[in-house]
Amino acid sequence: MMDRRDALAGMVAMFGAQIFAPLARAAGVTPGAGMPVIDQGAPSVQVFTPDQRALMSALSERVMPTTDTPGAIAAGVPAYIEKLLADWAVAEDREPILSGLAEIDARSRQDYGLPAVQAKPDQQDALLTLTMNDALPGGAEFFKAFRQMVIVGYYTSEIGITQEREYLPVPSEYNGAFPYSQVNKVYSA
């Protein structure tokens, strides 16, 4: 079975030097980070208010939605993000996430007259696009970190490893003539 820390290390390599600091700490690529893997136990502190948690969950589902495979919520990404921010982040790491959620909610109230968590999926997508394009204060910083946490949380989860991708701990024999049309999933190893 694939270890989540191994999967996390692979994801960190994908983001390189632009990795969100708590992800790097959790993967053990920074000095003194030999603590347990992220998903073990409850967060040491509560990072989000109930409203922030609901919004963060809704937005994580917009980044990695349910399609023919389960989305971010089913994969436990919201709990992963809170655990990551509680146990692997310092206050300055949390600030862009918390202020980003506040800016998104304020913009939703301004544009749609309702909290962002109650906005329709296409409205939430528009709000995320505003952050991605840095059209909200601190938007780009929020979006970059948030997107990384969602992607890493998803693709290091059991769902991400076994349903979105197919895990082969030891791939079968080499077949240089294997028809590409028969490849159904990307393999995780």
PyMOL commands that place a pseudoatom at each C-alpha (Angstrom):
pseudoatom trace, name=CA, resn=MET, resi=1, chain=A, elem=C, hetatm=0, pos=[0.000, 0.000, 0.000]
pseudoatom trace, name=CA, resn=MET, resi=2, chain=A, elem=C, hetatm=0, pos=[1.280, 3.473, -0.819]
pseudoatom trace, name=CA, resn=ASP, resi=3, chain=A, elem=C, hetatm=0, pos=[2.236, 5.575, 2.175]
pseudoatom trace, name=CA, resn=ARG, resi=4, chain=A, elem=C, hetatm=0, pos=[0.658, 9.039, 2.226]
pseudoatom trace, name=CA, resn=ARG, resi=5, chain=A, elem=C, hetatm=0, pos=[4.014, 10.602, 3.102]
pseudoatom trace, name=CA, resn=ASP, resi=6, chain=A, elem=C, hetatm=0, pos=[5.557, 9.087, -0.050]
pseudoatom trace, name=CA, resn=ALA, resi=7, chain=A, elem=C, hetatm=0, pos=[2.692, 10.471, -2.120]
pseudoatom trace, name=CA, resn=LEU, resi=8, chain=A, elem=C, hetatm=0, pos=[3.104, 13.864, -0.428]
pseudoatom trace, name=CA, resn=ALA, resi=9, chain=A, elem=C, hetatm=0, pos=[6.811, 13.912, -1.238]
pseudoatom trace, name=CA, resn=GLY, resi=10, chain=A, elem=C, hetatm=0, pos=[5.992, 13.285, -4.887]
pseudoatom trace, name=CA, resn=MET, resi=11, chain=A, elem=C, hetatm=0, pos=[3.469, 16.122, -4.910]
pseudoatom trace, name=CA, resn=VAL, resi=12, chain=A, elem=C, hetatm=0, pos=[6.000, 18.472, -3.306]
pseudoatom trace, name=CA, resn=ALA, resi=13, chain=A, elem=C, hetatm=0, pos=[8.428, 17.670, -6.105]
pseudoatom trace, name=CA, resn=MET, resi=14, chain=A, elem=C, hetatm=0, pos=[5.737, 18.632, -8.611]
pseudoatom trace, name=CA, resn=PHE, resi=15, chain=A, elem=C, hetatm=0, pos=[5.347, 22.131, -7.125]
pseudoatom trace, name=CA, resn=GLY, resi=16, chain=A, elem=C, hetatm=0, pos=[9.085, 22.628, -6.579]
pseudoatom trace, name=CA, resn=ALA, resi=17, chain=A, elem=C, hetatm=0, pos=[10.285, 25.864, -4.992]
pseudoatom trace, name=CA, resn=GLN, resi=18, chain=A, elem=C, hetatm=0, pos=[6.798, 27.389, -5.211]
pseudoatom trace, name=CA, resn=ILE, resi=19, chain=A, elem=C, hetatm=0, pos=[5.361, 24.952, -2.639]
pseudoatom trace, name=CA, resn=PHE, resi=20, chain=A, elem=C, hetatm=0, pos=[3.217, 26.365, 0.179]
pseudoatom trace, name=CA, resn=ALA, resi=21, chain=A, elem=C, hetatm=0, pos=[5.449, 26.258, 3.289]
pseudoatom trace, name=CA, resn=PRO, resi=22, chain=A, elem=C, hetatm=0, pos=[3.202, 24.022, 5.472]
pseudoatom trace, name=CA, resn=LEU, resi=23, chain=A, elem=C, hetatm=0, pos=[3.134, 21.398, 2.708]
pseudoatom trace, name=CA, resn=ALA, resi=24, chain=A, elem=C, hetatm=0, pos=[6.923, 21.423, 2.553]
pseudoatom trace, name=CA, resn=ARG, resi=25, chain=A, elem=C, hetatm=0, pos=[7.136, 21.068, 6.337]
pseudoatom trace, name=CA, resn=ALA, resi=26, chain=A, elem=C, hetatm=0, pos=[4.648, 18.198, 6.370]
pseudoatom trace, name=CA, resn=ALA, resi=27, chain=A, elem=C, hetatm=0, pos=[6.536, 16.368, 3.640]
pseudoatom trace, name=CA, resn=GLY, resi=28, chain=A, elem=C, hetatm=0, pos=[9.712, 16.630, 5.682]
pseudoatom trace, name=CA, resn=VAL, resi=29, chain=A, elem=C, hetatm=0, pos=[11.661, 18.651, 3.142]
pseudoatom trace, name=CA, resn=THR, resi=30, chain=A, elem=C, hetatm=0, pos=[12.521, 21.308, 5.697]
pseudoatom trace, name=CA, resn=PRO, resi=31, chain=A, elem=C, hetatm=0, pos=[14.825, 20.777, 8.674]
pseudoatom trace, name=CA, resn=GLY, resi=32, chain=A, elem=C, hetatm=0, pos=[13.245, 19.411, 11.853]
pseudoatom trace, name=CA, resn=ALA, resi=33, chain=A, elem=C, hetatm=0, pos=[10.034, 18.205, 10.228]
pseudoatom trace, name=CA, resn=GLY, resi=34, chain=A, elem=C, hetatm=0, pos=[10.114, 14.563, 11.283]
pseudoatom trace, name=CA, resn=MET, resi=35, chain=A, elem=C, hetatm=0, pos=[6.613, 14.605, 12.775]
pseudoatom trace, name=CA, resn=PRO, resi=36, chain=A, elem=C, hetatm=0, pos=[3.770, 12.221, 11.878]
pseudoatom trace, name=CA, resn=VAL, resi=37, chain=A, elem=C, hetatm=0, pos=[1.947, 12.465, 8.572]
pseudoatom trace, name=CA, resn=ILE, resi=38, chain=A, elem=C, hetatm=0, pos=[-0.825, 15.059, 8.267]
pseudoatom trace, name=CA, resn=ASP, resi=39, chain=A, elem=C, hetatm=0, pos=[-3.944, 12.916, 8.364]
pseudoatom trace, name=CA, resn=GLN, resi=40, chain=A, elem=C, hetatm=0, pos=[-3.437, 11.305, 11.769]
pseudoatom trace, name=CA, resn=GLY, resi=41, chain=A, elem=C, hetatm=0, pos=[-5.857, 12.558, 14.387]
pseudoatom trace, name=CA, resn=ALA, resi=42, chain=A, elem=C, hetatm=0, pos=[-7.718, 15.775, 14.910]
pseudoatom trace, name=CA, resn=PRO, resi=43, chain=A, elem=C, hetatm=0, pos=[-6.120, 19.180, 14.363]
pseudoatom trace, name=CA, resn=SER, resi=44, chain=A, elem=C, hetatm=0, pos=[-4.263, 20.458, 17.425]
pseudoatom trace, name=CA, resn=VAL, resi=45, chain=A, elem=C, hetatm=0, pos=[-6.173, 23.774, 17.221]
pseudoatom trace, name=CA, resn=GLN, resi=46, chain=A, elem=C, hetatm=0, pos=[-9.337, 24.900, 15.486]
pseudoatom trace, name=CA, resn=VAL, resi=47, chain=A, elem=C, hetatm=0, pos=[-8.254, 27.010, 12.514]
pseudoatom trace, name=CA, resn=PHE, resi=48, chain=A, elem=C, hetatm=0, pos=[-11.625, 27.832, 10.962]
pseudoatom trace, name=CA, resn=THR, resi=49, chain=A, elem=C, hetatm=0, pos=[-14.896, 29.119, 12.326]
pseudoatom trace, name=CA, resn=PRO, resi=50, chain=A, elem=C, hetatm=0, pos=[-17.887, 26.988, 11.259]
pseudoatom trace, name=CA, resn=ASP, resi=51, chain=A, elem=C, hetatm=0, pos=[-18.672, 29.496, 8.469]
pseudoatom trace, name=CA, resn=GLN, resi=52, chain=A, elem=C, hetatm=0, pos=[-15.064, 29.540, 7.242]
pseudoatom trace, name=CA, resn=ARG, resi=53, chain=A, elem=C, hetatm=0, pos=[-14.945, 25.732, 7.330]
pseudoatom trace, name=CA, resn=ALA, resi=54, chain=A, elem=C, hetatm=0, pos=[-18.148, 25.498, 5.272]
pseudoatom trace, name=CA, resn=LEU, resi=55, chain=A, elem=C, hetatm=0, pos=[-16.797, 27.970, 2.702]
pseudoatom trace, name=CA, resn=MET, resi=56, chain=A, elem=C, hetatm=0, pos=[-13.403, 26.277, 2.541]
pseudoatom trace, name=CA, resn=SER, resi=57, chain=A, elem=C, hetatm=0, pos=[-15.172, 22.943, 1.971]
pseudoatom trace, name=CA, resn=ALA, resi=58, chain=A, elem=C, hetatm=0, pos=[-17.383, 24.356, -0.779]
pseudoatom trace, name=CA, resn=LEU, resi=59, chain=A, elem=C, hetatm=0, pos=[-14.430, 25.992, -2.530]
pseudoatom trace, name=CA, resn=SER, resi=60, chain=A, elem=C, hetatm=0, pos=[-12.292, 22.856, -2.294]
pseudoatom trace, name=CA, resn=GLU, resi=61, chain=A, elem=C, hetatm=0, pos=[-15.090, 20.979, -4.065]
pseudoatom trace, name=CA, resn=ARG, resi=62, chain=A, elem=C, hetatm=0, pos=[-15.009, 23.627, -6.827]
pseudoatom trace, name=CA, resn=VAL, resi=63, chain=A, elem=C, hetatm=0, pos=[-11.259, 23.083, -7.300]
pseudoatom trace, name=CA, resn=MET, resi=64, chain=A, elem=C, hetatm=0, pos=[-11.635, 19.268, -7.325]
pseudoatom trace, name=CA, resn=PRO, resi=65, chain=A, elem=C, hetatm=0, pos=[-15.319, 18.589, -8.092]
pseudoatom trace, name=CA, resn=THR, resi=66, chain=A, elem=C, hetatm=0, pos=[-17.176, 15.323, -8.063]
pseudoatom trace, name=CA, resn=THR, resi=67, chain=A, elem=C, hetatm=0, pos=[-17.377, 13.957, -11.601]
pseudoatom trace, name=CA, resn=ASP, resi=68, chain=A, elem=C, hetatm=0, pos=[-17.198, 10.267, -12.464]
pseudoatom trace, name=CA, resn=THR, resi=69, chain=A, elem=C, hetatm=0, pos=[-14.890, 10.039, -9.440]
pseudoatom trace, name=CA, resn=PRO, resi=70, chain=A, elem=C, hetatm=0, pos=[-15.451, 11.478, -5.949]
pseudoatom trace, name=CA, resn=GLY, resi=71, chain=A, elem=C, hetatm=0, pos=[-14.482, 15.091, -5.331]
pseudoatom trace, name=CA, resn=ALA, resi=72, chain=A, elem=C, hetatm=0, pos=[-12.541, 16.926, -2.641]
pseudoatom trace, name=CA, resn=ILE, resi=73, chain=A, elem=C, hetatm=0, pos=[-15.156, 16.629, 0.096]
pseudoatom trace, name=CA, resn=ALA, resi=74, chain=A, elem=C, hetatm=0, pos=[-15.514, 12.856, -0.327]
pseudoatom trace, name=CA, resn=ALA, resi=75, chain=A, elem=C, hetatm=0, pos=[-11.708, 12.545, -0.302]
pseudoatom trace, name=CA, resn=GLY, resi=76, chain=A, elem=C, hetatm=0, pos=[-11.505, 14.351, 3.059]
pseudoatom trace, name=CA, resn=VAL, resi=77, chain=A, elem=C, hetatm=0, pos=[-9.674, 17.366, 1.665]
pseudoatom trace, name=CA, resn=PRO, resi=78, chain=A, elem=C, hetatm=0, pos=[-11.336, 19.935, 3.985]
pseudoatom trace, name=CA, resn=ALA, resi=79, chain=A, elem=C, hetatm=0, pos=[-10.239, 18.008, 7.097]
pseudoatom trace, name=CA, resn=TYR, resi=80, chain=A, elem=C, hetatm=0, pos=[-6.779, 17.606, 5.547]
pseudoatom trace, name=CA, resn=ILE, resi=81, chain=A, elem=C, hetatm=0, pos=[-6.483, 21.363, 4.978]
pseudoatom trace, name=CA, resn=GLU, resi=82, chain=A, elem=C, hetatm=0, pos=[-7.513, 22.202, 8.524]
pseudoatom trace, name=CA, resn=LYS, resi=83, chain=A, elem=C, hetatm=0, pos=[-5.094, 19.625, 9.954]
pseudoatom trace, name=CA, resn=LEU, resi=84, chain=A, elem=C, hetatm=0, pos=[-2.313, 20.976, 7.732]
pseudoatom trace, name=CA, resn=LEU, resi=85, chain=A, elem=C, hetatm=0, pos=[-2.949, 24.571, 8.802]
pseudoatom trace, name=CA, resn=ALA, resi=86, chain=A, elem=C, hetatm=0, pos=[-3.336, 23.631, 12.476]
pseudoatom trace, name=CA, resn=ASP, resi=87, chain=A, elem=C, hetatm=0, pos=[-0.284, 21.440, 12.856]
pseudoatom trace, name=CA, resn=TRP, resi=88, chain=A, elem=C, hetatm=0, pos=[2.153, 22.417, 10.111]
pseudoatom trace, name=CA, resn=ALA, resi=89, chain=A, elem=C, hetatm=0, pos=[1.557, 26.134, 9.600]
pseudoatom trace, name=CA, resn=VAL, resi=90, chain=A, elem=C, hetatm=0, pos=[2.643, 29.176, 11.543]
pseudoatom trace, name=CA, resn=ALA, resi=91, chain=A, elem=C, hetatm=0, pos=[0.390, 32.209, 11.950]
pseudoatom trace, name=CA, resn=GLU, resi=92, chain=A, elem=C, hetatm=0, pos=[1.751, 33.979, 8.863]
pseudoatom trace, name=CA, resn=ASP, resi=93, chain=A, elem=C, hetatm=0, pos=[1.009, 30.855, 6.764]
pseudoatom trace, name=CA, resn=ARG, resi=94, chain=A, elem=C, hetatm=0, pos=[-2.639, 30.881, 7.864]
pseudoatom trace, name=CA, resn=GLU, resi=95, chain=A, elem=C, hetatm=0, pos=[-3.186, 34.592, 7.263]
pseudoatom trace, name=CA, resn=PRO, resi=96, chain=A, elem=C, hetatm=0, pos=[-3.516, 34.519, 3.447]
pseudoatom trace, name=CA, resn=ILE, resi=97, chain=A, elem=C, hetatm=0, pos=[-6.000, 31.638, 3.697]
pseudoatom trace, name=CA, resn=LEU, resi=98, chain=A, elem=C, hetatm=0, pos=[-8.157, 33.237, 6.377]
pseudoatom trace, name=CA, resn=SER, resi=99, chain=A, elem=C, hetatm=0, pos=[-8.104, 36.679, 4.776]
pseudoatom trace, name=CA, resn=GLY, resi=100, chain=A, elem=C, hetatm=0, pos=[-8.725, 35.120, 1.341]
pseudoatom trace, name=CA, resn=LEU, resi=101, chain=A, elem=C, hetatm=0, pos=[-11.855, 33.388, 2.616]
pseudoatom trace, name=CA, resn=ALA, resi=102, chain=A, elem=C, hetatm=0, pos=[-13.014, 36.690, 4.140]
pseudoatom trace, name=CA, resn=GLU, resi=103, chain=A, elem=C, hetatm=0, pos=[-12.400, 38.568, 0.860]
pseudoatom trace, name=CA, resn=ILE, resi=104, chain=A, elem=C, hetatm=0, pos=[-14.267, 35.919, -1.142]
pseudoatom trace, name=CA, resn=ASP, resi=105, chain=A, elem=C, hetatm=0, pos=[-17.201, 36.058, 1.238]
pseudoatom trace, name=CA, resn=ALA, resi=106, chain=A, elem=C, hetatm=0, pos=[-17.279, 39.866, 1.190]
pseudoatom trace, name=CA, resn=ARG, resi=107, chain=A, elem=C, hetatm=0, pos=[-17.188, 39.917, -2.615]
pseudoatom trace, name=CA, resn=SER, resi=108, chain=A, elem=C, hetatm=0, pos=[-19.987, 37.354, -2.790]
pseudoatom trace, name=CA, resn=ARG, resi=109, chain=A, elem=C, hetatm=0, pos=[-22.147, 39.480, -0.494]
pseudoatom trace, name=CA, resn=GLN, resi=110, chain=A, elem=C, hetatm=0, pos=[-21.371, 42.522, -2.647]
pseudoatom trace, name=CA, resn=ASP, resi=111, chain=A, elem=C, hetatm=0, pos=[-21.948, 40.860, -6.029]
pseudoatom trace, name=CA, resn=TYR, resi=112, chain=A, elem=C, hetatm=0, pos=[-24.611, 38.250, -5.242]
pseudoatom trace, name=CA, resn=GLY, resi=113, chain=A, elem=C, hetatm=0, pos=[-26.160, 39.486, -1.995]
pseudoatom trace, name=CA, resn=LEU, resi=114, chain=A, elem=C, hetatm=0, pos=[-25.438, 36.277, -0.121]
pseudoatom trace, name=CA, resn=PRO, resi=115, chain=A, elem=C, hetatm=0, pos=[-22.582, 34.538, 1.685]
pseudoatom trace, name=CA, resn=ALA, resi=116, chain=A, elem=C, hetatm=0, pos=[-20.147, 32.751, -0.640]
pseudoatom trace, name=CA, resn=VAL, resi=117, chain=A, elem=C, hetatm=0, pos=[-21.007, 29.362, 0.842]
pseudoatom trace, name=CA, resn=GLN, resi=118, chain=A, elem=C, hetatm=0, pos=[-24.610, 29.876, -0.351]
pseudoatom trace, name=CA, resn=ALA, resi=119, chain=A, elem=C, hetatm=0, pos=[-23.574, 31.049, -3.818]
pseudoatom trace, name=CA, resn=LYS, resi=120, chain=A, elem=C, hetatm=0, pos=[-24.285, 28.812, -6.802]
pseudoatom trace, name=CA, resn=PRO, resi=121, chain=A, elem=C, hetatm=0, pos=[-21.361, 26.710, -8.087]
pseudoatom trace, name=CA, resn=ASP, resi=122, chain=A, elem=C, hetatm=0, pos=[-20.846, 28.983, -11.123]
pseudoatom trace, name=CA, resn=GLN, resi=123, chain=A, elem=C, hetatm=0, pos=[-20.762, 32.007, -8.801]
pseudoatom trace, name=CA, resn=GLN, resi=124, chain=A, elem=C, hetatm=0, pos=[-18.208, 30.263, -6.578]
pseudoatom trace, name=CA, resn=ASP, resi=125, chain=A, elem=C, hetatm=0, pos=[-16.168, 29.514, -9.701]
pseudoatom trace, name=CA, resn=ALA, resi=126, chain=A, elem=C, hetatm=0, pos=[-16.309, 33.210, -10.618]
pseudoatom trace, name=CA, resn=LEU, resi=127, chain=A, elem=C, hetatm=0, pos=[-15.145, 34.154, -7.119]
pseudoatom trace, name=CA, resn=LEU, resi=128, chain=A, elem=C, hetatm=0, pos=[-12.236, 31.707, -7.354]
pseudoatom trace, name=CA, resn=THR, resi=129, chain=A, elem=C, hetatm=0, pos=[-11.365, 33.129, -10.770]
pseudoatom trace, name=CA, resn=LEU, resi=130, chain=A, elem=C, hetatm=0, pos=[-11.207, 36.598, -9.234]
pseudoatom trace, name=CA, resn=THR, resi=131, chain=A, elem=C, hetatm=0, pos=[-8.741, 35.321, -6.636]
pseudoatom trace, name=CA, resn=MET, resi=132, chain=A, elem=C, hetatm=0, pos=[-6.698, 33.496, -9.249]
pseudoatom trace, name=CA, resn=ASN, resi=133, chain=A, elem=C, hetatm=0, pos=[-6.459, 36.688, -11.302]
pseudoatom trace, name=CA, resn=ASP, resi=134, chain=A, elem=C, hetatm=0, pos=[-5.579, 38.703, -8.174]
pseudoatom trace, name=CA, resn=ALA, resi=135, chain=A, elem=C, hetatm=0, pos=[-8.714, 40.838, -8.574]
pseudoatom trace, name=CA, resn=LEU, resi=136, chain=A, elem=C, hetatm=0, pos=[-9.350, 40.557, -4.824]
pseudoatom trace, name=CA, resn=PRO, resi=137, chain=A, elem=C, hetatm=0, pos=[-6.885, 41.803, -2.190]
pseudoatom trace, name=CA, resn=GLY, resi=138, chain=A, elem=C, hetatm=0, pos=[-4.350, 39.012, -1.641]
pseudoatom trace, name=CA, resn=GLY, resi=139, chain=A, elem=C, hetatm=0, pos=[-6.215, 36.837, -4.118]
pseudoatom trace, name=CA, resn=ALA, resi=140, chain=A, elem=C, hetatm=0, pos=[-3.295, 35.328, -6.002]
pseudoatom trace, name=CA, resn=GLU, resi=141, chain=A, elem=C, hetatm=0, pos=[-1.479, 34.378, -2.799]
pseudoatom trace, name=CA, resn=PHE, resi=142, chain=A, elem=C, hetatm=0, pos=[-4.665, 32.769, -1.437]
pseudoatom trace, name=CA, resn=PHE, resi=143, chain=A, elem=C, hetatm=0, pos=[-5.423, 30.922, -4.661]
pseudoatom trace, name=CA, resn=LYS, resi=144, chain=A, elem=C, hetatm=0, pos=[-1.925, 29.522, -5.105]
pseudoatom trace, name=CA, resn=ALA, resi=145, chain=A, elem=C, hetatm=0, pos=[-1.749, 28.147, -1.553]
pseudoatom trace, name=CA, resn=PHE, resi=146, chain=A, elem=C, hetatm=0, pos=[-5.364, 26.958, -1.479]
pseudoatom trace, name=CA, resn=ARG, resi=147, chain=A, elem=C, hetatm=0, pos=[-5.118, 25.182, -4.839]
pseudoatom trace, name=CA, resn=GLN, resi=148, chain=A, elem=C, hetatm=0, pos=[-1.910, 23.429, -3.764]
pseudoatom trace, name=CA, resn=MET, resi=149, chain=A, elem=C, hetatm=0, pos=[-3.510, 22.229, -0.534]
pseudoatom trace, name=CA, resn=VAL, resi=150, chain=A, elem=C, hetatm=0, pos=[-6.565, 20.905, -2.383]
pseudoatom trace, name=CA, resn=ILE, resi=151, chain=A, elem=C, hetatm=0, pos=[-4.525, 19.123, -5.047]
pseudoatom trace, name=CA, resn=VAL, resi=152, chain=A, elem=C, hetatm=0, pos=[-2.081, 17.594, -2.580]
pseudoatom trace, name=CA, resn=GLY, resi=153, chain=A, elem=C, hetatm=0, pos=[-4.870, 16.655, -0.169]
pseudoatom trace, name=CA, resn=TYR, resi=154, chain=A, elem=C, hetatm=0, pos=[-6.834, 15.007, -2.943]
pseudoatom trace, name=CA, resn=TYR, resi=155, chain=A, elem=C, hetatm=0, pos=[-4.055, 13.130, -4.692]
pseudoatom trace, name=CA, resn=THR, resi=156, chain=A, elem=C, hetatm=0, pos=[-2.562, 11.832, -1.439]
pseudoatom trace, name=CA, resn=SER, resi=157, chain=A, elem=C, hetatm=0, pos=[-5.946, 10.574, -0.207]
pseudoatom trace, name=CA, resn=GLU, resi=158, chain=A, elem=C, hetatm=0, pos=[-7.096, 7.002, -0.665]
pseudoatom trace, name=CA, resn=ILE, resi=159, chain=A, elem=C, hetatm=0, pos=[-9.702, 8.191, -3.169]
pseudoatom trace, name=CA, resn=GLY, resi=160, chain=A, elem=C, hetatm=0, pos=[-7.165, 10.176, -5.166]
pseudoatom trace, name=CA, resn=ILE, resi=161, chain=A, elem=C, hetatm=0, pos=[-4.673, 7.341, -5.231]
pseudoatom trace, name=CA, resn=THR, resi=162, chain=A, elem=C, hetatm=0, pos=[-7.052, 4.448, -5.889]
pseudoatom trace, name=CA, resn=GLN, resi=163, chain=A, elem=C, hetatm=0, pos=[-10.075, 5.899, -7.717]
pseudoatom trace, name=CA, resn=GLU, resi=164, chain=A, elem=C, hetatm=0, pos=[-8.817, 8.935, -9.609]
pseudoatom trace, name=CA, resn=ARG, resi=165, chain=A, elem=C, hetatm=0, pos=[-5.547, 7.223, -10.369]
pseudoatom trace, name=CA, resn=GLU, resi=166, chain=A, elem=C, hetatm=0, pos=[-4.614, 3.582, -10.223]
pseudoatom trace, name=CA, resn=TYR, resi=167, chain=A, elem=C, hetatm=0, pos=[-1.954, 2.512, -7.768]
pseudoatom trace, name=CA, resn=LEU, resi=168, chain=A, elem=C, hetatm=0, pos=[0.480, -0.177, -8.894]
pseudoatom trace, name=CA, resn=PRO, resi=169, chain=A, elem=C, hetatm=0, pos=[3.128, -0.732, -6.225]
pseudoatom trace, name=CA, resn=VAL, resi=170, chain=A, elem=C, hetatm=0, pos=[5.160, -2.814, -8.687]
pseudoatom trace, name=CA, resn=PRO, resi=171, chain=A, elem=C, hetatm=0, pos=[4.156, -2.232, -12.294]
pseudoatom trace, name=CA, resn=SER, resi=172, chain=A, elem=C, hetatm=0, pos=[3.870, -5.288, -14.491]
pseudoatom trace, name=CA, resn=GLU, resi=173, chain=A, elem=C, hetatm=0, pos=[6.279, -6.222, -17.240]
pseudoatom trace, name=CA, resn=TYR, resi=174, chain=A, elem=C, hetatm=0, pos=[7.363, -3.693, -19.810]
pseudoatom trace, name=CA, resn=ASN, resi=175, chain=A, elem=C, hetatm=0, pos=[5.354, -3.783, -23.016]
pseudoatom trace, name=CA, resn=GLY, resi=176, chain=A, elem=C, hetatm=0, pos=[6.666, -1.245, -25.507]
pseudoatom trace, name=CA, resn=ALA, resi=177, chain=A, elem=C, hetatm=0, pos=[3.803, -1.992, -27.904]
pseudoatom trace, name=CA, resn=PHE, resi=178, chain=A, elem=C, hetatm=0, pos=[0.961, -1.507, -25.395]
pseudoatom trace, name=CA, resn=PRO, resi=179, chain=A, elem=C, hetatm=0, pos=[-1.824, 0.351, -27.228]
pseudoatom trace, name=CA, resn=TYR, resi=180, chain=A, elem=C, hetatm=0, pos=[-2.369, 3.814, -25.782]
pseudoatom trace, name=CA, resn=SER, resi=181, chain=A, elem=C, hetatm=0, pos=[-6.112, 3.447, -26.374]
pseudoatom trace, name=CA, resn=GLN, resi=182, chain=A, elem=C, hetatm=0, pos=[-6.163, 0.805, -23.631]
pseudoatom trace, name=CA, resn=VAL, resi=183, chain=A, elem=C, hetatm=0, pos=[-4.759, 3.173, -20.980]
pseudoatom trace, name=CA, resn=ASN, resi=184, chain=A, elem=C, hetatm=0, pos=[-7.697, 4.013, -18.728]
pseudoatom trace, name=CA, resn=LYS, resi=185, chain=A, elem=C, hetatm=0, pos=[-6.052, 5.818, -15.837]
pseudoatom trace, name=CA, resn=VAL, resi=186, chain=A, elem=C, hetatm=0, pos=[-2.838, 7.531, -14.912]
pseudoatom trace, name=CA, resn=TYR, resi=187, chain=A, elem=C, hetatm=0, pos=[-0.829, 5.280, -12.640]
pseudoatom trace, name=CA, resn=SER, resi=188, chain=A, elem=C, hetatm=0, pos=[0.545, 6.270, -9.242]
pseudoatom trace, name=CA, resn=ALA, resi=189, chain=A, elem=C, hetatm=0, pos=[3.698, 4.547, -8.132]
for i in range(1, 189): cmd.bond("trace and resi %d" % i, "trace and resi %d" % (i + 1))
show_as sticks, trace
zoom trace
